[in-house]
Amino acid sequence: MKKAILLLAVIGFITMAATTKPAFSNKNAKTIALSDYKACIEACKACITSCKNCEAACTKEKDPKMDRCIQLCKESISTCTAASQLMSLNSENAKDMCAVCAKVCEKCANECEKFTSDHCKKCAADCRKATKMCMDM
């Protein structure tokens, strides 16, 4: 008799667990495969490289007109690094970080386009690509 009651209790528990929705379930959450992030991660890495080169070259010039360019390059490096790391982790926060990254890279591109040096032009182009890729996330 005890075995029968125990068996019914177990069956009832399994049935209840199988039909109950978890409280944290989000049907509207879109799962993104890591492979979907690949192009954006590559664009962020290219942006990081260009921004580092631009920052170094502009710092050597010691021209106060380049201060904003240098600062925005540093910010782009930080946000692109964070975004690419979160995308690599397939984090649920990756899209939010990509949105921030897109805004910062857009500002950096706008600033770099004000100058004629090759490193600024390259930085602006790579920031534009990272902006587009991050906005598409």
N, C-alpha and C positions, 0 to 999 in steps of 0.2 A: 504494500500500500504506500509506504514512504517513497519507494522508487517511482511509482506512478505519479505521485504528486510532484516529486522533484522533476521528473521528465516533462510534465505539463508546464511547470514553472519555467523551465529552460526553453521550451518551445514558445511559450508566451513572450518571454524576454527577447528571443531571437526575432520573432515576428514584429514586436514593437520596435526593436532597433532597426530592422530593415525598412520599416514604413515611415519612420520619423525623420524629418528633414533636420539636418544640423542647423543650429542657430547662426553659424557663421557663413553659411552657404550664400553665394552671390551668383545667381543665374546670369546676370548681366555682365559679369567679369569676363573679359576677353583674354584667353590664354594665348600668349605669343611664344612661338617656338624660338629657341636660341638662334636658329638659322635665320629667322626673320630679322634679327638684330645685326647680322653680320655686316651688311653694307653700311649701316649707321655707325657701327663700332669702327670700321675702317675709315670712314669720313672723319670721325672724331680724332682718331690717331693721326691722320694727315694734318688736321687742324692744329693739334698739339705740337707737332713737329714744326710747322710753319710759324706758329705763334712764338715758340721758343727761339727760332732763328730771328724773327722780327724783333722780339724783345731784346735779344743780345745786340743786334746791329743798331737798334735805336738807342740803346743805353750807351754804346760806344760814341755815338754822335754828340752826346752831352748837350743836346738842344732842348730847351724848355718846351718848345712846341711839340715835342715827342712824348711828353709826360703822360698824356691821356692814352696815347697809343700803347705805351709800355704797360700802363695799368690795365687796360682792356685785354692786352695779350695775356697778362698774368691771370686775369679772371677767366678768360677763355680756356686757358690751360687747365685751370682748376675745375671748371664745370664740365669740360670735355672728358677729363680724367674720371670725374665722379659718374658722369652719364655712362661712359663705356664700361666702367667697373660694375655698375648696377645692371646694365644690359647683359654683361658676361655672367652675372649671377642669376639672370632671369628674374630679377626682383620685381615685385609688384609696384615698386616705387620708381622703376626705370622711366616710365612715360612722364611722370612729373618732373624728374630730373632733366629729361630731354627737352621739356618745354622751357625750363630755366636756361638750359644750355643754348637753345635756339635764340633766346632773347639776348644773351650775353654775346654770342658769336655774331649776331646781326649788328650790335653796337660796335664790336671790334672791326667788322668789315667796313662799316660806314666810316669809321675813323681812319682806317688804313687807306681807304680809297682817296683820302685827301692828299696823300703824298705820292711822289713819283718814283720812289726807289723800288727796285725789283723785289726786295724782301717784303715791302709793304703790299705790293700788288699781289704777290704770291699768297701772303697771309689773308688778304681780303678775299681772294678766290676760294681758298680752302675753308675760310670761315663761312662763306656763302653756301658752299656745298654742305658743310656740317649743319648749318641752319636749316636747309631744306630737308636733309635726311632726318634731323631731330623733329622737325615739325610734322613729318609724315608718320612718326611713331604713334 
